[in-house]
Amino acid sequence: MAELLVGDSSCLALADAGGSVIWRWVSEPMLRDTLDDLSVVEGFNFGEEFVGTNGLIRSPAARWARST
């Protein structure tokens, strides 16, 4: 996927079930600096309870599967 996004000012990020960023790939150095300034970095938690309604949330199906 990353090869398709090179030169497109894109970011790919993976977060765990709790909303913590566990991996990030950035196509452009300038975008990397901006994302660093915005704390879009490994270890930062984007869970809804921390960053509000624009946070990462698990889908209802994922919540249900985890509770069973």
KENUFI-54391 format. One line per field, with one value per atom (N, C-alpha, C, CB): residue in three letters; atom name; x, y, z. Coordinates in pm, whole numbers, always signed. Each point is the difference from the previous one (the first is absolute). Glycine has a CB too. Layout:
BEGIN
residu = [Ala|...]
atome = [CA|...]
px = [X|...]
py = [Y|...]
pz = [Z|...]
//
This chain:
BEGIN
residu = [Met|Met|Met|Met|Ala|Ala|Ala|Ala|Glu|Glu|Glu|Glu|Leu|Leu|Leu|Leu|Leu|Leu|Leu|Leu|Val|Val|Val|Val|Gly|Gly|Gly|Gly|Asp|Asp|Asp|Asp|Ser|Ser|Ser|Ser|Ser|Ser|Ser|Ser|Cys|Cys|Cys|Cys|Leu|Leu|Leu|Leu|Ala|Ala|Ala|Ala|Leu|Leu|Leu|Leu|Ala|Ala|Ala|Ala|Asp|Asp|Asp|Asp|Ala|Ala|Ala|Ala|Gly|Gly|Gly|Gly|Gly|Gly|Gly|Gly|Ser|Ser|Ser|Ser|Val|Val|Val|Val|Ile|Ile|Ile|Ile|Trp|Trp|Trp|Trp|Arg|Arg|Arg|Arg|Trp|Trp|Trp|Trp|Val|Val|Val|Val|Ser|Ser|Ser|Ser|Glu|Glu|Glu|Glu|Pro|Pro|Pro|Pro|Met|Met|Met|Met|Leu|Leu|Leu|Leu|Arg|Arg|Arg|Arg|Asp|Asp|Asp|Asp|Thr|Thr|Thr|Thr|Leu|Leu|Leu|Leu|Asp|Asp|Asp|Asp|Asp|Asp|Asp|Asp|Leu|Leu|Leu|Leu|Ser|Ser|Ser|Ser|Val|Val|Val|Val|Val|Val|Val|Val|Glu|Glu|Glu|Glu|Gly|Gly|Gly|Gly|Phe|Phe|Phe|Phe|Asn|Asn|Asn|Asn|Phe|Phe|Phe|Phe|Gly|Gly|Gly|Gly|Glu|Glu|Glu|Glu|Glu|Glu|Glu|Glu|Phe|Phe|Phe|Phe|Val|Val|Val|Val|Gly|Gly|Gly|Gly|Thr|Thr|Thr|Thr|Asn|Asn|Asn|Asn|Gly|Gly|Gly|Gly|Leu|Leu|Leu|Leu|Ile|Ile|Ile|Ile|Arg|Arg|Arg|Arg|Ser|Ser|Ser|Ser|Pro|Pro|Pro|Pro|Ala|Ala|Ala|Ala|Ala|Ala|Ala|Ala|Arg|Arg|Arg|Arg|Trp|Trp|Trp|Trp|Ala|Ala|Ala|Ala|Arg|Arg|Arg|Arg|Ser|Ser|Ser|Ser|Thr|Thr|Thr|Thr]
atome = [N|CA|C|CB|N|CA|C|CB|N|CA|C|CB|N|CA|C|CB|N|CA|C|CB|N|CA|C|CB|N|CA|C|CB|N|CA|C|CB|N|CA|C|CB|N|CA|C|CB|N|CA|C|CB|N|CA|C|CB|N|CA|C|CB|N|CA|C|CB|N|CA|C|CB|N|CA|C|CB|N|CA|C|CB|N|CA|C|CB|N|CA|C|CB|N|CA|C|CB|N|CA|C|CB|N|CA|C|CB|N|CA|C|CB|N|CA|C|CB|N|CA|C|CB|N|CA|C|CB|N|CA|C|CB|N|CA|C|CB|N|CA|C|CB|N|CA|C|CB|N|CA|C|CB|N|CA|C|CB|N|CA|C|CB|N|CA|C|CB|N|CA|C|CB|N|CA|C|CB|N|CA|C|CB|N|CA|C|CB|N|CA|C|CB|N|CA|C|CB|N|CA|C|CB|N|CA|C|CB|N|CA|C|CB|N|CA|C|CB|N|CA|C|CB|N|CA|C|CB|N|CA|C|CB|N|CA|C|CB|N|CA|C|CB|N|CA|C|CB|N|CA|C|CB|N|CA|C|CB|N|CA|C|CB|N|CA|C|CB|N|CA|C|CB|N|CA|C|CB|N|CA|C|CB|N|CA|C|CB|N|CA|C|CB|N|CA|C|CB|N|CA|C|CB|N|CA|C|CB|N|CA|C|CB|N|CA|C|CB|N|CA|C|CB|N|CA|C|CB|N|CA|C|CB|N|CA|C|CB]
px = [+82|-82|+87|-181|+289|+86|+54|+62|-27|+53|-100|+139|-267|-103|-16|-117|+161|-22|+123|-168|+281|+121|-26|+146|-110|-17|-140|+179|-266|-140|-37|-52|+151|-24|-98|+44|-9|-88|+68|-113|+29|+47|-83|+73|-7|-68|+35|+8|-107|+26|-84|+52|+5|-71|-12|+85|-202|-23|-50|-51|+80|-51|-146|+232|-292|-141|-32|-12|+111|-22|+23|+65|-22|+21|+143|-228|+322|+140|+65|+12|+57|+70|+116|-66|+69|+108|+94|-153|+113|+85|-47|+42|+55|-34|+97|-94|+42|+79|-44|+28|+69|-30|+76|-40|-26|+60|+93|-201|+179|+74|+64|-156|+283|+65|-75|+217|-271|-72|-126|+89|-159|-118|+40|-114|+228|+49|+18|+116|-57|+19|-133|+214|-310|-132|-68|-20|+26|-62|+70|-69|+200|+73|-51|+203|-219|-49|-141|+142|-222|-137|-11|-76|+189|+10|-54|-21|+17|-36|+127|-188|+224|+125|-28|+135|-45|-14|-9|+127|-226|-19|-108|+235|-266|-105|-135|+139|-229|-131|-105|+69|-131|-106|-137|+157|-168|-130|-97|+111|-237|-102|-5|-131|+160|-5|+111|-103|+208|+112|-5|+134|-180|+5|-138|+219|-325|-134|-58|+60|-162|-78|+74|-197|+313|+81|+100|-29|+20|+93|-31|+27|+64|-18|-88|+223|-319|-83|-6|-137|+114|-19|-141|+165|-182|-133|-85|+92|-224|-87|+24|-171|+199|+26|+125|-111|+214|+125|-23|+134|-213|-30|-77|-3|-94|-81|+87|-201|+287|+85|+91|-8|+56|+93|-71|+141|-270|-74|-53|-60|+68|-53|+108|-178]
py = [-119|+119|+125|-125|+124|+118|+41|-68|-29|+33|+80|-209|+183|+72|+145|-217|+244|+132|+91|-108|+59|+82|+123|-204|+321|+125|+56|-73|+14|+40|+73|-194|+236|+66|-81|+223|-348|-91|-56|-57|+11|-66|-125|+219|-326|-121|-19|-106|+74|-25|-118|+244|-324|-110|+29|-165|+137|+19|-130|+245|-265|-119|+22|-58|-40|+7|+115|-244|+290|+111|+136|-151|+158|+127|+50|+53|-133|+42|-30|-40|+139|-19|-96|+233|-341|-99|+0|-138|+204|+7|+117|-251|+318|+113|+4|+130|-103|+21|+131|-251|+334|+130|+13|+103|-51|+7|+118|-113|+222|+124|+49|+59|-17|+51|+119|-76|+166|+115|-45|+144|-243|-55|-70|-28|-39|-66|+100|-172|+287|+103|+51|+65|-46|+48|-101|+129|-256|-104|-14|-119|+134|-1|+113|-99|+218|+115|-24|+150|-228|-30|-125|+109|-166|-121|-125|+147|-152|-122|-84|+113|-169|-75|-131|+215|-310|-128|+24|-118|+54|+13|+98|-58|+155|+96|-69|+193|-161|-63|+93|-134|+90|+75|-54|+52|-119|-50|+115|-197|+171|+104|+65|-123|+46|+56|+101|-213|+213|+92|+119|-192|+171|+109|+44|-87|+32|+44|-79|+224|-166|-72|-29|+106|-45|-33|-109|+232|-292|-105|-131|+109|-202|-133|-81|+10|-79|-88|-136|+195|-295|-134|-8|-103|+24|-21|-73|-6|+22|-76|-150|+181|-233|-143|-41|+5|+77|-30|+4|+95|+0|+5|-123|+251|-292|-117|-125|+108|-124|-120|-9|+10|+103|+1|-33|+168|-133|-22|-143|+240|-318|-137|-99|+62]
pz = [+0|+0|+0|+120|-44|+11|-137|+233|-316|-132|-83|+8|+9|-74|+47|-34|+155|+60|-3|+144|-188|-5|-85|+30|+24|-72|+6|-146|+227|+5|+129|-145|+223|+129|+85|-105|+127|+73|+123|-213|+304|+121|+19|+105|-67|+43|+146|-233|+312|+142|+45|+40|+49|+62|+149|-174|+227|+143|+59|-33|+161|+67|+40|+83|-21|+37|+94|-31|+106|+92|-61|+178|-304|-67|-1|+63|-11|+0|-134|+247|-301|-127|+22|-80|+1|+14|-119|+139|-249|-119|-85|+3|-66|-88|-116|+194|-313|-120|-62|-39|-2|-59|-130|+227|-330|-133|-20|-84|+155|-23|+130|-190|+185|+122|+63|-96|+15|+56|+74|-185|+130|+67|+129|-221|+220|+121|+114|-142|+111|+103|+53|-110|+20|+42|+90|-213|+176|+81|+135|-209|+211|+127|+90|-114|+56|+77|+54|-140|+67|+40|+87|-209|+246|+84|-67|+195|-327|-70|-8|-136|+251|+14|+72|+4|-20|+70|+150|-183|+244|+144|+40|+24|-111|+35|-9|-85|+179|+3|-57|+200|-309|-66|+35|-185|+299|+44|+20|+109|-137|+8|+138|-172|+276|+135|+25|+78|-162|+18|-95|+76|-199|-99|-48|-70|+125|-37|-116|+82|-142|-100|-129|+98|-119|-118|+29|-80|+198|+37|-71|+219|-204|-57|+93|-115|+59|+81|-67|+85|-6|-56|-55|+162|-263|-55|+102|-237|+230|+92|-10|-20|-99|-16|+76|-224|+220|+71|+150|-190|+238|+144|+43|-8|-74|+33|+3|-104|+6|-8|+121|-248|+294|+113|+131|-120|+130|+123|+14|-5|-102|+7|+29|-157]
//
